[in-house]
């Protein structure tokens, strides 16, 4: 009997460990009209107009794990300005008619003057310029605040806004800050390995929506990269890079990841000048225009197309600190793989 109980305990432990490592994958849908109105053919950099916004009262810290000194500015679903066809949502969980998802616009690396200007937007309309970032960090459920509505699509980062008599524009604010650290290979490698194994990032369509499969994952990462090519796109630059798991750039993880940087940021200039950049700090995203292109002709979930080319990485710049393995910063420098 003891042997049986011991075997059951071992089996339970192994099952639990496996379930903890398995990716959490969900399906979401996005209006084709919204995508067409807000995305360029070559870029996810664009503008969002809102009739009323709700800024948070507190600015996030600058810290390891990727807190980038941002302020959440919530935009409820009914405050987003777009050509709303037949009262369909711009974004929702795939199995719901309307999850009432909103969007969060996030200026980062905030100075006190920017914070004051953002706070003045409360209850007012505004137009934001930034990067349409699609990623499942877990904000599709849980605690709900006007400044942080449920969402998987956000405008993050933003570097300009106009509203309530205030104008802000600072593309150079998109940059790594002292103490700003992203996760290393122990965090990003499982995400990219799962992608290569086709465990996530499938897409399909119907006449109104693009359906996108997302894995729940962390926020900021630091990638060892080798830049292969660079070109100008709308609102910024786009590079192609191979991604590695080690500083020596010997252990290849992923070929040809698309890297995006906003115009007039330091990292955009460095990329265009063909500098030898060994690391980039930033955030992953799924480009909805690329996802919509890949979904064409795939009209059933069981016929969904695999769309790895829709994955991209928005670069804040070359990291100033070592990568970390968890959000517990102290003595948490990640060893090379």
Helices and strands as residue ranges (DSSP letters): H 2-21, E 25-31, H 32-38, E 45-50, E 54-55, E 71-75, G 77-79, G 85-87, E 91-93, E 103-107, H 112-119, E 126-134, E 153-163, E 166-169, G 171-173, H 185-196, E 202-205, E 209-215, E 220-233, E 236-244, E 252-262, H 266-272, E 279-286, H 288-295, G 301-303, E 305-306, G 308-310, E 311-317
